[in-house]
Every structure is written in C-alpha cells, then in structure tokens.
Amino acid sequence: MKDINDINIKETTGYFKAAINSPTQEKLDGLLQPVPDELLGSATHSNAEALAELEDIGLLEISESAVGVLLLAGGQGTRLGLNYPKGMHVYIHLPT
C-alpha cells in the first residue's frame, strides 16, 4: 500500500500522455517487421553438430565482449511476427 501511495499520479499521467501523443511511436510501429525466416533457427530442430558449433561461436563472442542482450518483456510478439510470447524468442546474429 505504501508503494502505491508513493506514486506521483500527476507525474506518471504526464509521462503517459507524452508517450501517447508522441509522433515517434507511430513511426516506430510502422518500421517493425518480422525477422526474416533465413535468420531464424531452432535448438529443437538442429542437430548436435550445429548446436556445438553455435555454442563455440557464442562462447568466443562472449570472450571477446562482442555480445549484446535484448530482453523483450511482456506481450505476445505479434508485431515481431511471432506466435508466442516475446520472452521466448532468441535472436542470434552470426558474424559473416
């Protein structure tokens, strides 16, 4: 109850209104596209050799501090072209 009472309603409402009225939001939504199929993979549909190779690449990238993590929380991922929650999605970009 204390946490709820500590919320600055006027400030929070201001942030909400600013986000809703932002012209940037609509522009960003229009730019979102599903990840191309050729960039998608599945650990459950990959053989042991491919998984071992990906693990080696991943560990090398981690050792070189060349890895970033993007955590997508909430929502079903429909704008990403997913039929499951975003939190279940893993995107791996392999160096060319």
N, C-alpha and C positions, 0 to 999 in steps of 0.2 A: 504494500500500500504506500510505503514511503517513496519507493521508486516512481510510482505513478504520480504521486503528489508533487514530486520534484520536477516533473516535465513542464517546461515552459511552453504552454499551449500556443501563445501568440507567436513565439519564435518558430516553433515547429510548423504551425499553419503557414507562416511566411515562406519557409523552405518548400513546403508542399506546393503552394501557389506558384512560386518561382519555377519549380520543376515542371508543373503542368503547363505553364504559359511559355516555357522556353521553346523558341523556334528550332533549337538544335535537336530536341528529342525526335520530332517528326522526321527530320533529315537523316538522323542516325538509323531510325527504324527502317527507312527506305533503302539503306545501304546493306542491311543484314541479308545475307544469302546463306543457304545451306552449304556445308562443307562438301566439296566435290567427292564423288564416290571413290575416285582413284587415290584419294588421300586418306581414306578410311580403312581400318583393319579391325580384326577381332582376335583376341587371345584364344578364344574358344574355337576359332576356325583356322588357327595357324598350327603348323607342325612344330615339333620340338626344336628342329634346327633353326627355323626362322625366329622362334622365341629366344633362343640362346643368342643369336646374332643381335637381335634388338636389345637384349639385356646388356650385351657387351658394349654396344653403341651408347646406350643410356648411361652406363657406369663411366664410360670415357667422357661423355658430355658433362656429367656431374663433376668429375675430377678436374675438368677444365673450366668450371664455373660458367658453362655455356647453356644452362638450363633455366627456363623460367616456368613458373607455375601460375596458372589462372584457375581460380576456384569459382565456379558458377553456382551460386546458391539460389534455391527456390525456383519455382516454375517448371513447366513441363518441356521446355525446349522446342516448342513448335516453330518459333521464328528461326531456329537453327536447323530446322528440317528433321528434328528428332521425334521419335515416337515413344520416348522415355524421358525421365527427369534429367535435367542438365547435369546434376551432380554425378550421374553415372557415366558421363561422356569423358573420354580421354582423347586428346588430340596430340599426336606425335608428329613433329616436323623433322624429317631426316635430312641431314646435310647432303647436298648434291655433289 
